[in-house]
Amino acid sequence: MQSTSRTSIRLLVQMAALSRDAFRERRTERGDVPGWVMITVMTVGIVVALQLFVGPELESMMRQALGRVAN
């Protein structure tokens, strides 16, 4: 029983050390902020471009749908 207890404690200590090391690695990682900014800007550009081309049609569809609900 005593050796099982020591083995369990040793295993817990090793797991804690691995968790600590993984946490340290994650904290030093800065991430890809410029990539996310570029994706956001491109998404906004696509939405604006679509609005220019299909905006009037979407507005017409929305007015028709709301008109049917109101009646």
N, CA, C, O and CB atoms as a CASP TS submission, in Angstrom:
PFRMAT TS
TARGET T0000
AUTHOR 0000-0000-0000
METHOD Language model
MODEL 1
PARENT N/A
ATOM      1  N   MET     1       0.817  -1.192   0.000  1.00  0.00           N
ATOM      2  CA  MET     1       0.000   0.000   0.000  1.00  0.00           C
ATOM      3  C   MET     1       0.857   1.251   0.000  1.00  0.00           C
ATOM      4  O   MET     1       0.531   2.240  -0.656  1.00  0.00           O
ATOM      5  CB  MET     1      -0.927   0.001   1.190  1.00  0.00           C
ATOM      6  N   GLN     2       1.958   1.199   0.742  1.00  0.00           N
ATOM      7  CA  GLN     2       2.801   2.376   0.860  1.00  0.00           C
ATOM      8  C   GLN     2       3.485   2.706  -0.471  1.00  0.00           C
ATOM      9  O   GLN     2       3.638   3.880  -0.811  1.00  0.00           O
ATOM     10  CB  GLN     2       3.845   2.164   1.952  1.00  0.00           C
ATOM     11  N   SER     3       3.898   1.681  -1.225  1.00  0.00           N
ATOM     12  CA  SER     3       4.552   1.940  -2.504  1.00  0.00           C
ATOM     13  C   SER     3       3.539   2.499  -3.514  1.00  0.00           C
ATOM     14  O   SER     3       3.898   3.321  -4.357  1.00  0.00           O
ATOM     15  CB  SER     3       5.207   0.645  -3.050  1.00  0.00           C
ATOM     16  N   THR     4       2.284   2.060  -3.434  1.00  0.00           N
ATOM     17  CA  THR     4       1.240   2.595  -4.307  1.00  0.00           C
ATOM     18  C   THR     4       1.000   4.061  -3.994  1.00  0.00           C
ATOM     19  O   THR     4       0.799   4.869  -4.901  1.00  0.00           O
ATOM     20  CB  THR     4      -0.068   1.794  -4.154  1.00  0.00           C
ATOM     21  N   SER     5       1.020   4.406  -2.722  1.00  0.00           N
ATOM     22  CA  SER     5       0.834   5.791  -2.304  1.00  0.00           C
ATOM     23  C   SER     5       1.978   6.668  -2.813  1.00  0.00           C
ATOM     24  O   SER     5       1.755   7.775  -3.303  1.00  0.00           O
ATOM     25  CB  SER     5       0.733   5.880  -0.774  1.00  0.00           C
ATOM     26  N   ARG     6       3.206   6.158  -2.689  1.00  0.00           N
ATOM     27  CA  ARG     6       4.374   6.919  -3.163  1.00  0.00           C
ATOM     28  C   ARG     6       4.338   7.074  -4.683  1.00  0.00           C
ATOM     29  O   ARG     6       4.677   8.131  -5.215  1.00  0.00           O
ATOM     30  CB  ARG     6       5.688   6.222  -2.732  1.00  0.00           C
ATOM     31  N   THR     7       3.930   6.022  -5.369  1.00  0.00           N
ATOM     32  CA  THR     7       3.832   6.079  -6.826  1.00  0.00           C
ATOM     33  C   THR     7       2.780   7.106  -7.247  1.00  0.00           C
ATOM     34  O   THR     7       2.985   7.860  -8.197  1.00  0.00           O
ATOM     35  CB  THR     7       3.487   4.686  -7.404  1.00  0.00           C
ATOM     36  N   SER     8       1.669   7.128  -6.541  1.00  0.00           N
ATOM     37  CA  SER     8       0.609   8.092  -6.853  1.00  0.00           C
ATOM     38  C   SER     8       1.084   9.513  -6.630  1.00  0.00           C
ATOM     39  O   SER     8       0.831  10.395  -7.451  1.00  0.00           O
ATOM     40  CB  SER     8      -0.633   7.820  -6.005  1.00  0.00           C
ATOM     41  N   ILE     9       1.773   9.736  -5.520  1.00  0.00           N
ATOM     42  CA  ILE     9       2.288  11.082  -5.228  1.00  0.00           C
ATOM     43  C   ILE     9       3.313  11.490  -6.274  1.00  0.00           C
ATOM     44  O   ILE     9       3.305  12.628  -6.742  1.00  0.00           O
ATOM     45  CB  ILE     9       2.915  11.138  -3.815  1.00  0.00           C
ATOM     46  N   ARG    10       4.192  10.573  -6.639  1.00  0.00           N
ATOM     47  CA  ARG    10       5.209  10.865  -7.645  1.00  0.00           C
ATOM     48  C   ARG    10       4.539  11.228  -8.988  1.00  0.00           C
ATOM     49  O   ARG    10       4.954  12.160  -9.678  1.00  0.00           O
ATOM     50  CB  ARG    10       6.165   9.646  -7.820  1.00  0.00           C
ATOM     51  N   LEU    11       3.511  10.476  -9.324  1.00  0.00           N
ATOM     52  CA  LEU    11       2.776  10.735 -10.564  1.00  0.00           C
ATOM     53  C   LEU    11       2.099  12.109 -10.527  1.00  0.00           C
ATOM     54  O   LEU    11       2.130  12.842 -11.516  1.00  0.00           O
ATOM     55  CB  LEU    11       1.728   9.636 -10.801  1.00  0.00           C
ATOM     56  N   LEU    12       1.494  12.453  -9.405  1.00  0.00           N
ATOM     57  CA  LEU    12       0.861  13.764  -9.263  1.00  0.00           C
ATOM     58  C   LEU    12       1.877  14.901  -9.377  1.00  0.00           C
ATOM     59  O   LEU    12       1.598  15.926  -9.999  1.00  0.00           O
ATOM     60  CB  LEU    12       0.134  13.852  -7.926  1.00  0.00           C
ATOM     61  N   VAL    13       3.040  14.719  -8.782  1.00  0.00           N
ATOM     62  CA  VAL    13       4.091  15.747  -8.861  1.00  0.00           C
ATOM     63  C   VAL    13       4.555  15.917 -10.304  1.00  0.00           C
ATOM     64  O   VAL    13       4.753  17.042 -10.765  1.00  0.00           O
ATOM     65  CB  VAL    13       5.293  15.377  -7.953  1.00  0.00           C
ATOM     66  N   GLN    14       4.728  14.807 -11.017  1.00  0.00           N
ATOM     67  CA  GLN    14       5.149  14.892 -12.419  1.00  0.00           C
ATOM     68  C   GLN    14       4.078  15.577 -13.274  1.00  0.00           C
ATOM     69  O   GLN    14       4.398  16.384 -14.146  1.00  0.00           O
ATOM     70  CB  GLN    14       5.449  13.486 -12.974  1.00  0.00           C
ATOM     71  N   MET    15       2.811  15.252 -13.019  1.00  0.00           N
ATOM     72  CA  MET    15       1.727  15.889 -13.774  1.00  0.00           C
ATOM     73  C   MET    15       1.671  17.383 -13.494  1.00  0.00           C
ATOM     74  O   MET    15       1.432  18.176 -14.405  1.00  0.00           O
ATOM     75  CB  MET    15       0.379  15.242 -13.431  1.00  0.00           C
ATOM     76  N   ALA    16       1.888  17.772 -12.248  1.00  0.00           N
ATOM     77  CA  ALA    16       1.892  19.188 -11.900  1.00  0.00           C
ATOM     78  C   ALA    16       3.030  19.911 -12.607  1.00  0.00           C
ATOM     79  O   ALA    16       2.853  21.030 -13.089  1.00  0.00           O
ATOM     80  CB  ALA    16       2.009  19.369 -10.382  1.00  0.00           C
ATOM     81  N   ALA    17       4.199  19.275 -12.671  1.00  0.00           N
ATOM     82  CA  ALA    17       5.343  19.885 -13.355  1.00  0.00           C
ATOM     83  C   ALA    17       5.056  20.051 -14.848  1.00  0.00           C
ATOM     84  O   ALA    17       5.386  21.083 -15.432  1.00  0.00           O
ATOM     85  CB  ALA    17       6.612  19.033 -13.150  1.00  0.00           C
ATOM     86  N   LEU    18       4.446  19.043 -15.464  1.00  0.00           N
ATOM     87  CA  LEU    18       4.103  19.148 -16.880  1.00  0.00           C
ATOM     88  C   LEU    18       3.073  20.251 -17.122  1.00  0.00           C
ATOM     89  O   LEU    18       3.183  20.999 -18.094  1.00  0.00           O
ATOM     90  CB  LEU    18       3.568  17.809 -17.396  1.00  0.00           C
ATOM     91  N   SER    19       2.086  20.356 -16.253  1.00  0.00           N
ATOM     92  CA  SER    19       1.078  21.412 -16.387  1.00  0.00           C
ATOM     93  C   SER    19       1.716  22.781 -16.254  1.00  0.00           C
ATOM     94  O   SER    19       1.401  23.700 -17.010  1.00  0.00           O
ATOM     95  CB  SER    19      -0.029  21.244 -15.339  1.00  0.00           C
ATOM     96  N   ARG    20       2.616  22.914 -15.287  1.00  0.00           N
ATOM     97  CA  ARG    20       3.299  24.187 -15.078  1.00  0.00           C
ATOM     98  C   ARG    20       4.105  24.574 -16.311  1.00  0.00           C
ATOM     99  O   ARG    20       4.077  25.729 -16.735  1.00  0.00           O
ATOM    100  CB  ARG    20       4.214  24.112 -13.848  1.00  0.00           C
ATOM    101  N   ASP    21       4.823  23.611 -16.890  1.00  0.00           N
ATOM    102  CA  ASP    21       5.625  23.893 -18.079  1.00  0.00           C
ATOM    103  C   ASP    21       4.740  24.283 -19.264  1.00  0.00           C
ATOM    104  O   ASP    21       5.075  25.196 -20.019  1.00  0.00           O
ATOM    105  CB  ASP    21       6.484  22.674 -18.442  1.00  0.00           C
ATOM    106  N   ALA    22       3.619  23.595 -19.423  1.00  0.00           N
ATOM    107  CA  ALA    22       2.705  23.924 -20.522  1.00  0.00           C
ATOM    108  C   ALA    22       2.133  25.321 -20.342  1.00  0.00           C
ATOM    109  O   ALA    22       1.980  26.058 -21.316  1.00  0.00           O
ATOM    110  CB  ALA    22       1.568  22.894 -20.610  1.00  0.00           C
ATOM    111  N   PHE    23       1.815  25.692 -19.109  1.00  0.00           N
ATOM    112  CA  PHE    23       1.273  27.025 -18.835  1.00  0.00           C
ATOM    113  C   PHE    23       2.306  28.096 -19.149  1.00  0.00           C
ATOM    114  O   PHE    23       1.972  29.138 -19.714  1.00  0.00           O
ATOM    115  CB  PHE    23       0.823  27.137 -17.370  1.00  0.00           C
ATOM    116  N   ARG    24       3.548  27.847 -18.787  1.00  0.00           N
ATOM    117  CA  ARG    24       4.605  28.825 -19.086  1.00  0.00           C
ATOM    118  C   ARG    24       4.767  29.021 -20.585  1.00  0.00           C
ATOM    119  O   ARG    24       4.937  30.149 -21.047  1.00  0.00           O
ATOM    120  CB  ARG    24       5.937  28.381 -18.473  1.00  0.00           C
ATOM    121  N   GLU    25       4.716  27.935 -21.349  1.00  0.00           N
ATOM    122  CA  GLU    25       4.848  28.044 -22.799  1.00  0.00           C
ATOM    123  C   GLU    25       3.699  28.858 -23.385  1.00  0.00           C
ATOM    124  O   GLU    25       3.912  29.668 -24.288  1.00  0.00           O
ATOM    125  CB  GLU    25       4.893  26.650 -23.442  1.00  0.00           C
ATOM    126  N   ARG    26       2.490  28.652 -22.882  1.00  0.00           N
ATOM    127  CA  ARG    26       1.334  29.371 -23.396  1.00  0.00           C
ATOM    128  C   ARG    26       1.415  30.861 -23.075  1.00  0.00           C
ATOM    129  O   ARG    26       1.003  31.690 -23.886  1.00  0.00           O
ATOM    130  CB  ARG    26       0.053  28.782 -22.823  1.00  0.00           C
ATOM    131  N   ARG    27       1.940  31.208 -21.907  1.00  0.00           N
ATOM    132  CA  ARG    27       2.016  32.612 -21.523  1.00  0.00           C
ATOM    133  C   ARG    27       3.005  33.383 -22.384  1.00  0.00           C
ATOM    134  O   ARG    27       2.803  34.569 -22.644  1.00  0.00           O
ATOM    135  CB  ARG    27       2.402  32.733 -20.063  1.00  0.00           C
ATOM    136  N   THR    28       4.073  32.728 -22.832  1.00  0.00           N
ATOM    137  CA  THR    28       5.080  33.426 -23.627  1.00  0.00           C
ATOM    138  C   THR    28       4.672  33.533 -25.095  1.00  0.00           C
ATOM    139  O   THR    28       5.274  34.296 -25.852  1.00  0.00           O
ATOM    140  CB  THR    28       6.421  32.713 -23.514  1.00  0.00           C
ATOM    141  N   GLU    29       3.668  32.784 -25.496  1.00  0.00           N
ATOM    142  CA  GLU    29       3.220  32.803 -26.876  1.00  0.00           C
ATOM    143  C   GLU    29       2.374  34.052 -27.133  1.00  0.00           C
ATOM    144  O   GLU    29       1.403  34.296 -26.417  1.00  0.00           O
ATOM    145  CB  GLU    29       2.422  31.524 -27.205  1.00  0.00           C
ATOM    146  N   ARG    30       2.731  34.834 -28.137  1.00  0.00           N
ATOM    147  CA  ARG    30       2.026  36.084 -28.399  1.00  0.00           C
ATOM    148  C   ARG    30       0.823  35.910 -29.307  1.00  0.00           C
ATOM    149  O   ARG    30      -0.105  36.717 -29.256  1.00  0.00           O
ATOM    150  CB  ARG    30       2.963  37.077 -29.005  1.00  0.00           C
ATOM    151  N   GLY    31       0.819  34.893 -30.123  1.00  0.00           N
ATOM    152  CA  GLY    31      -0.306  34.705 -31.028  1.00  0.00           C
ATOM    153  C   GLY    31      -0.071  35.420 -32.346  1.00  0.00           C
ATOM    154  O   GLY    31       0.976  36.028 -32.569  1.00  0.00           O
ATOM    155  N   ASP    32      -1.055  35.333 -33.201  1.00  0.00           N
ATOM    156  CA  ASP    32      -0.943  35.890 -34.544  1.00  0.00           C
ATOM    157  C   ASP    32      -1.910  37.060 -34.701  1.00  0.00           C
ATOM    158  O   ASP    32      -2.883  36.976 -35.451  1.00  0.00           O
ATOM    159  CB  ASP    32      -1.222  34.808 -35.612  1.00  0.00           C
ATOM    160  N   VAL    33      -1.631  38.152 -33.986  1.00  0.00           N
ATOM    161  CA  VAL    33      -2.528  39.302 -34.008  1.00  0.00           C
ATOM    162  C   VAL    33      -2.631  39.914 -35.402  1.00  0.00           C
ATOM    163  O   VAL    33      -3.749  40.189 -35.838  1.00  0.00           O
ATOM    164  CB  VAL    33      -2.057  40.350 -33.017  1.00  0.00           C
ATOM    165  N   PRO    34      -1.542  40.145 -36.125  1.00  0.00           N
ATOM    166  CA  PRO    34      -1.691  40.732 -37.462  1.00  0.00           C
ATOM    167  C   PRO    34      -2.548  39.877 -38.394  1.00  0.00           C
ATOM    168  O   PRO    34      -3.261  40.413 -39.242  1.00  0.00           O
ATOM    169  CB  PRO    34      -0.326  40.941 -38.084  1.00  0.00           C
ATOM    170  N   GLY    35      -2.486  38.566 -38.246  1.00  0.00           N
ATOM    171  CA  GLY    35      -3.315  37.692 -39.065  1.00  0.00           C
ATOM    172  C   GLY    35      -4.788  37.893 -38.785  1.00  0.00           C
ATOM    173  O   GLY    35      -5.595  37.945 -39.713  1.00  0.00           O
ATOM    174  N   TRP    36      -5.153  38.007 -37.508  1.00  0.00           N
ATOM    175  CA  TRP    36      -6.553  38.226 -37.157  1.00  0.00           C
ATOM    176  C   TRP    36      -7.034  39.589 -37.623  1.00  0.00           C
ATOM    177  O   TRP    36      -8.179  39.733 -38.052  1.00  0.00           O
ATOM    178  CB  TRP    36      -6.749  38.091 -35.655  1.00  0.00           C
ATOM    179  N   VAL    37      -6.173  40.584 -37.540  1.00  0.00           N
ATOM    180  CA  VAL    37      -6.552  41.918 -38.023  1.00  0.00           C
ATOM    181  C   VAL    37      -6.808  41.865 -39.520  1.00  0.00           C
ATOM    182  O   VAL    37      -7.777  42.451 -40.004  1.00  0.00           O
ATOM    183  CB  VAL    37      -5.450  42.963 -37.700  1.00  0.00           C
ATOM    184  N   MET    38      -5.954  41.173 -40.252  1.00  0.00           N
ATOM    185  CA  MET    38      -6.125  41.073 -41.700  1.00  0.00           C
ATOM    186  C   MET    38      -7.421  40.339 -42.047  1.00  0.00           C
ATOM    187  O   MET    38      -8.134  40.752 -42.962  1.00  0.00           O
ATOM    188  CB  MET    38      -4.923  40.354 -42.331  1.00  0.00           C
ATOM    189  N   ILE    39      -7.733  39.269 -41.337  1.00  0.00           N
ATOM    190  CA  ILE    39      -8.977  38.540 -41.594  1.00  0.00           C
ATOM    191  C   ILE    39     -10.179  39.435 -41.325  1.00  0.00           C
ATOM    192  O   ILE    39     -11.144  39.425 -42.090  1.00  0.00           O
ATOM    193  CB  ILE    39      -9.053  37.267 -40.726  1.00  0.00           C
ATOM    194  N   THR    40     -10.129  40.211 -40.243  1.00  0.00           N
ATOM    195  CA  THR    40     -11.241  41.103 -39.913  1.00  0.00           C
ATOM    196  C   THR    40     -11.424  42.166 -40.977  1.00  0.00           C
ATOM    197  O   THR    40     -12.550  42.436 -41.395  1.00  0.00           O
ATOM    198  CB  THR    40     -11.017  41.760 -38.556  1.00  0.00           C
ATOM    199  N   VAL    41     -10.337  42.772 -41.419  1.00  0.00           N
ATOM    200  CA  VAL    41     -10.418  43.815 -42.446  1.00  0.00           C
ATOM    201  C   VAL    41     -10.940  43.237 -43.759  1.00  0.00           C
ATOM    202  O   VAL    41     -11.749  43.870 -44.437  1.00  0.00           O
ATOM    203  CB  VAL    41      -9.038  44.469 -42.664  1.00  0.00           C
ATOM    204  N   MET    42     -10.485  42.049 -44.116  1.00  0.00           N
ATOM    205  CA  MET    42     -10.955  41.424 -45.357  1.00  0.00           C
ATOM    206  C   MET    42     -12.444  41.079 -45.262  1.00  0.00           C
ATOM    207  O   MET    42     -13.175  41.230 -46.242  1.00  0.00           O
ATOM    208  CB  MET    42     -10.134  40.152 -45.665  1.00  0.00           C
ATOM    209  N   THR    43     -12.893  40.624 -44.109  1.00  0.00           N
ATOM    210  CA  THR    43     -14.309  40.304 -43.932  1.00  0.00           C
ATOM    211  C   THR    43     -15.165  41.556 -44.071  1.00  0.00           C
ATOM    212  O   THR    43     -16.214  41.531 -44.716  1.00  0.00           O
ATOM    213  CB  THR    43     -14.547  39.648 -42.563  1.00  0.00           C
ATOM    214  N   VAL    44     -14.718  42.642 -43.470  1.00  0.00           N
ATOM    215  CA  VAL    44     -15.448  43.906 -43.605  1.00  0.00           C
ATOM    216  C   VAL    44     -15.482  44.333 -45.063  1.00  0.00           C
ATOM    217  O   VAL    44     -16.513  44.806 -45.540  1.00  0.00           O
ATOM    218  CB  VAL    44     -14.804  45.010 -42.738  1.00  0.00           C
ATOM    219  N   GLY    45     -14.387  44.177 -45.773  1.00  0.00           N
ATOM    220  CA  GLY    45     -14.347  44.526 -47.191  1.00  0.00           C
ATOM    221  C   GLY    45     -15.331  43.702 -48.020  1.00  0.00           C
ATOM    222  O   GLY    45     -15.993  44.227 -48.915  1.00  0.00           O
ATOM    223  N   ILE    46     -15.420  42.420 -47.717  1.00  0.00           N
ATOM    224  CA  ILE    46     -16.356  41.558 -48.448  1.00  0.00           C
ATOM    225  C   ILE    46     -17.792  41.974 -48.164  1.00  0.00           C
ATOM    226  O   ILE    46     -18.615  42.028 -49.078  1.00  0.00           O
ATOM    227  CB  ILE    46     -16.146  40.076 -48.067  1.00  0.00           C
ATOM    228  N   VAL    47     -18.099  42.270 -46.904  1.00  0.00           N
ATOM    229  CA  VAL    47     -19.460  42.686 -46.549  1.00  0.00           C
ATOM    230  C   VAL    47     -19.819  43.999 -47.240  1.00  0.00           C
ATOM    231  O   VAL    47     -20.934  44.145 -47.739  1.00  0.00           O
ATOM    232  CB  VAL    47     -19.600  42.835 -45.022  1.00  0.00           C
ATOM    233  N   VAL    48     -18.907  44.938 -47.274  1.00  0.00           N
ATOM    234  CA  VAL    48     -19.174  46.221 -47.939  1.00  0.00           C
ATOM    235  C   VAL    48     -19.361  46.016 -49.439  1.00  0.00           C
ATOM    236  O   VAL    48     -20.256  46.614 -50.036  1.00  0.00           O
ATOM    237  CB  VAL    48     -18.023  47.222 -47.677  1.00  0.00           C
ATOM    238  N   ALA    49     -18.537  45.189 -50.046  1.00  0.00           N
ATOM    239  CA  ALA    49     -18.666  44.928 -51.484  1.00  0.00           C
ATOM    240  C   ALA    49     -20.004  44.256 -51.792  1.00  0.00           C
ATOM    241  O   ALA    49     -20.663  44.611 -52.769  1.00  0.00           O
ATOM    242  CB  ALA    49     -17.500  44.047 -51.980  1.00  0.00           C
ATOM    243  N   LEU    50     -20.403  43.301 -50.980  1.00  0.00           N
ATOM    244  CA  LEU    50     -21.697  42.648 -51.186  1.00  0.00           C
ATOM    245  C   LEU    50     -22.841  43.636 -50.997  1.00  0.00           C
ATOM    246  O   LEU    50     -23.831  43.594 -51.727  1.00  0.00           O
ATOM    247  CB  LEU    50     -21.860  41.463 -50.225  1.00  0.00           C
ATOM    248  N   GLN    51     -22.703  44.512 -50.029  1.00  0.00           N
ATOM    249  CA  GLN    51     -23.742  45.515 -49.778  1.00  0.00           C
ATOM    250  C   GLN    51     -23.929  46.419 -50.990  1.00  0.00           C
ATOM    251  O   GLN    51     -25.052  46.808 -51.309  1.00  0.00           O
ATOM    252  CB  GLN    51     -23.390  46.358 -48.541  1.00  0.00           C
ATOM    253  N   LEU    52     -22.848  46.748 -51.656  1.00  0.00           N
ATOM    254  CA  LEU    52     -22.945  47.602 -52.839  1.00  0.00           C
ATOM    255  C   LEU    52     -23.695  46.917 -53.972  1.00  0.00           C
ATOM    256  O   LEU    52     -24.473  47.551 -54.685  1.00  0.00           O
ATOM    257  CB  LEU    52     -21.557  48.005 -53.309  1.00  0.00           C
ATOM    258  N   PHE    53     -23.456  45.615 -54.135  1.00  0.00           N
ATOM    259  CA  PHE    53     -24.051  44.907 -55.264  1.00  0.00           C
ATOM    260  C   PHE    53     -25.443  44.347 -54.980  1.00  0.00           C
ATOM    261  O   PHE    53     -26.323  44.411 -55.838  1.00  0.00           O
ATOM    262  CB  PHE    53     -23.151  43.794 -55.678  1.00  0.00           C
ATOM    263  N   VAL    54     -25.643  43.805 -53.794  1.00  0.00           N
ATOM    264  CA  VAL    54     -26.923  43.154 -53.510  1.00  0.00           C
ATOM    265  C   VAL    54     -27.728  43.863 -52.433  1.00  0.00           C
ATOM    266  O   VAL    54     -28.768  43.363 -52.005  1.00  0.00           O
ATOM    267  CB  VAL    54     -26.688  41.730 -53.097  1.00  0.00           C
ATOM    268  N   GLY    55     -27.259  45.018 -51.994  1.00  0.00           N
ATOM    269  CA  GLY    55     -27.948  45.775 -50.953  1.00  0.00           C
ATOM    270  C   GLY    55     -29.382  46.118 -51.311  1.00  0.00           C
ATOM    271  O   GLY    55     -30.288  45.854 -50.521  1.00  0.00           O
ATOM    272  N   PRO    56     -29.613  46.700 -52.483  1.00  0.00           N
ATOM    273  CA  PRO    56     -30.997  47.044 -52.842  1.00  0.00           C
ATOM    274  C   PRO    56     -31.911  45.816 -52.925  1.00  0.00           C
ATOM    275  O   PRO    56     -33.073  45.884 -52.522  1.00  0.00           O
ATOM    276  CB  PRO    56     -31.014  47.778 -54.176  1.00  0.00           C
ATOM    277  N   GLU    57     -31.403  44.712 -53.435  1.00  0.00           N
ATOM    278  CA  GLU    57     -32.207  43.494 -53.520  1.00  0.00           C
ATOM    279  C   GLU    57     -32.528  42.945 -52.120  1.00  0.00           C
ATOM    280  O   GLU    57     -33.653  42.518 -51.859  1.00  0.00           O
ATOM    281  CB  GLU    57     -31.469  42.426 -54.355  1.00  0.00           C
ATOM    282  N   LEU    58     -31.539  42.960 -51.234  1.00  0.00           N
ATOM    283  CA  LEU    58     -31.779  42.508 -49.858  1.00  0.00           C
ATOM    284  C   LEU    58     -32.790  43.402 -49.148  1.00  0.00           C
ATOM    285  O   LEU    58     -33.631  42.921 -48.389  1.00  0.00           O
ATOM    286  CB  LEU    58     -30.466  42.479 -49.069  1.00  0.00           C
ATOM    287  N   GLU    59     -32.701  44.686 -49.396  1.00  0.00           N
ATOM    288  CA  GLU    59     -33.653  45.619 -48.786  1.00  0.00           C
ATOM    289  C   GLU    59     -35.063  45.344 -49.285  1.00  0.00           C
ATOM    290  O   GLU    59     -36.016  45.361 -48.505  1.00  0.00           O
ATOM    291  CB  GLU    59     -33.257  47.075 -49.090  1.00  0.00           C
ATOM    292  N   SER    60     -35.197  45.092 -50.579  1.00  0.00           N
ATOM    293  CA  SER    60     -36.501  44.780 -51.159  1.00  0.00           C
ATOM    294  C   SER    60     -37.063  43.487 -50.565  1.00  0.00           C
ATOM    295  O   SER    60     -38.244  43.422 -50.223  1.00  0.00           O
ATOM    296  CB  SER    60     -36.393  44.662 -52.690  1.00  0.00           C
ATOM    297  N   MET    61     -36.235  42.477 -50.445  1.00  0.00           N
ATOM    298  CA  MET    61     -36.679  41.207 -49.867  1.00  0.00           C
ATOM    299  C   MET    61     -37.120  41.380 -48.423  1.00  0.00           C
ATOM    300  O   MET    61     -38.114  40.791 -47.997  1.00  0.00           O
ATOM    301  CB  MET    61     -35.567  40.167 -49.948  1.00  0.00           C
ATOM    302  N   MET    62     -36.381  42.188 -47.668  1.00  0.00           N
ATOM    303  CA  MET    62     -36.721  42.412 -46.266  1.00  0.00           C
ATOM    304  C   MET    62     -38.044  43.162 -46.133  1.00  0.00           C
ATOM    305  O   MET    62     -38.861  42.839 -45.271  1.00  0.00           O
ATOM    306  CB  MET    62     -35.603  43.188 -45.566  1.00  0.00           C
ATOM    307  N   ARG    63     -38.251  44.156 -46.981  1.00  0.00           N
ATOM    308  CA  ARG    63     -39.516  44.905 -46.944  1.00  0.00           C
ATOM    309  C   ARG    63     -40.692  43.990 -47.277  1.00  0.00           C
ATOM    310  O   ARG    63     -41.741  44.081 -46.641  1.00  0.00           O
ATOM    311  CB  ARG    63     -39.472  46.096 -47.929  1.00  0.00           C
ATOM    312  N   GLN    64     -40.533  43.116 -48.258  1.00  0.00           N
ATOM    313  CA  GLN    64     -41.599  42.193 -48.615  1.00  0.00           C
ATOM    314  C   GLN    64     -41.895  41.228 -47.461  1.00  0.00           C
ATOM    315  O   GLN    64     -43.056  40.972 -47.143  1.00  0.00           O
ATOM    316  CB  GLN    64     -41.223  41.413 -49.883  1.00  0.00           C
ATOM    317  N   ALA    65     -40.860  40.705 -46.850  1.00  0.00           N
ATOM    318  CA  ALA    65     -41.051  39.760 -45.736  1.00  0.00           C
ATOM    319  C   ALA    65     -41.731  40.442 -44.563  1.00  0.00           C
ATOM    320  O   ALA    65     -42.649  39.878 -43.968  1.00  0.00           O
ATOM    321  CB  ALA    65     -39.705  39.166 -45.288  1.00  0.00           C
ATOM    322  N   LEU    66     -41.294  41.644 -44.225  1.00  0.00           N
ATOM    323  CA  LEU    66     -41.908  42.362 -43.102  1.00  0.00           C
ATOM    324  C   LEU    66     -43.350  42.764 -43.450  1.00  0.00           C
ATOM    325  O   LEU    66     -44.219  42.774 -42.579  1.00  0.00           O
ATOM    326  CB  LEU    66     -41.069  43.621 -42.737  1.00  0.00           C
ATOM    327  N   GLY    67     -43.597  43.093 -44.720  1.00  0.00           N
ATOM    328  CA  GLY    67     -44.948  43.439 -45.147  1.00  0.00           C
ATOM    329  C   GLY    67     -45.884  42.254 -45.007  1.00  0.00           C
ATOM    330  O   GLY    67     -47.042  42.431 -44.631  1.00  0.00           O
ATOM    331  N   ARG    68     -45.410  41.048 -45.301  1.00  0.00           N
ATOM    332  CA  ARG    68     -46.240  39.848 -45.166  1.00  0.00           C
ATOM    333  C   ARG    68     -46.524  39.534 -43.692  1.00  0.00           C
ATOM    334  O   ARG    68     -47.610  39.058 -43.363  1.00  0.00           O
ATOM    335  CB  ARG    68     -45.552  38.647 -45.839  1.00  0.00           C
ATOM    336  N   VAL    69     -45.584  39.788 -42.828  1.00  0.00           N
ATOM    337  CA  VAL    69     -45.768  39.520 -41.406  1.00  0.00           C
ATOM    338  C   VAL    69     -46.749  40.529 -40.798  1.00  0.00           C
ATOM    339  O   VAL    69     -47.569  40.181 -39.949  1.00  0.00           O
ATOM    340  CB  VAL    69     -44.411  39.569 -40.666  1.00  0.00           C
ATOM    341  N   ALA    70     -46.649  41.784 -41.249  1.00  0.00           N
ATOM    342  CA  ALA    70     -47.515  42.845 -40.707  1.00  0.00           C
ATOM    343  C   ALA    70     -48.970  42.633 -41.107  1.00  0.00           C
ATOM    344  O   ALA    70     -49.864  43.030 -40.360  1.00  0.00           O
ATOM    345  CB  ALA    70     -47.039  44.225 -41.190  1.00  0.00           C
ATOM    346  N   ASN    71     -49.238  42.024 -42.253  1.00  0.00           N
ATOM    347  CA  ASN    71     -50.631  41.833 -42.718  1.00  0.00           C
ATOM    348  C   ASN    71     -51.248  40.634 -42.137  1.00  0.00           C
ATOM    349  O   ASN    71     -52.407  40.335 -42.425  1.00  0.00           O
ATOM    350  CB  ASN    71     -50.699  41.734 -44.200  1.00  0.00           C
TER
END
